[in-house]
Amino acid sequence: MSAEHFGLINLIAGERLVPELMQKELTGERLAEELKKLLDKKQNEAVQRRLKEATKRLGEGGASGRAAKVILRTVRSWKEKNESKE
């Protein structure tokens, strides 16, 4: 499997929104460069805006609760079908 990005938010966005520094790329100098970029107000606002857009793709919260309700409905339906056969 091959992917351009490994960070979850970058995968969701389909582009590199936040730096992904791994192994030899993660040096003090490189980290300082990336942090300095975020201190620029315009760049920081652009990143924040793009992050919000990316998180909207996930939809609203509560996925676990919705999934549990679907499972419960399905189990109840199976139970009712089995009880009617008896």
N, C-alpha and C positions, 0 to 999 in steps of 0.2 A: 504494500500500500504506500502511496506517495501523496503527500499533501504539501502545499506551499506554506501552510501555517500549522502550528501546533497549539497555540493558545486558543482557548475556547471562544473568547470574544472575537478573535480574528477569524476563526473558522465560521462563526455565525455571520459575521459581516461579509465574509468573502474577500476581505482585503486586510492589510496590516494596519490596524488602528493603533495598536500599542506595540512597542518594541518586543522582540522575542530574542533575547540574548542567551545563548546556550554555550556551555563549556568554554572554549577559548575566546568566544566573542564577549563573554562577560568579564570585562576588566574594569578596574576603578575608573580609568579614563573614559571608557565607552559609556559606562553607567552615568558618569557626570555629564557627558554630552547629551544623553537622552533626557536626563532630569532638567538640564539647562533649557532644552527645547520646550519643556512643559511650563517653565517659568515665563515664557513669552505669552502675554495675555491673549493675543489673537490666535496663536497656535493652540493654546490650552482650550479656548472656547470652541475652536473647530473640532478638536478631539472630543470634547464633552458632547457636542452636538452629534457627532458621528456615533459615539458610544450609545447615546439615547436612541438614535435611529436603529442601531443594531439590536438593542434590547427589546425594542417594540416587536421585532420579528419573532420573539419567543412567545408573544401573546401574554394574556393576563396570568397571574399566579393562581395557585390552587389546583394544579394539575393532578396532584395525588388524591385530593378529595373527589375530583370529578371521576378519576379512574376507579376509585373505590365504589362510588355510586353505580357506575356501569357494571362492575363485577358483582355487586350485591343484587342488582336487578337481574342479571343473567343467572345467578345461582338460584334466586327465588323462582324465576321462570322454569328452570330445569326441575326444581323441587315440585312445583305445581304440576308439571307435565308427568312426572313420575308418580305423584300421588293420585292423579286422575286415572292412571293405568291400573292401579290396584283395586 
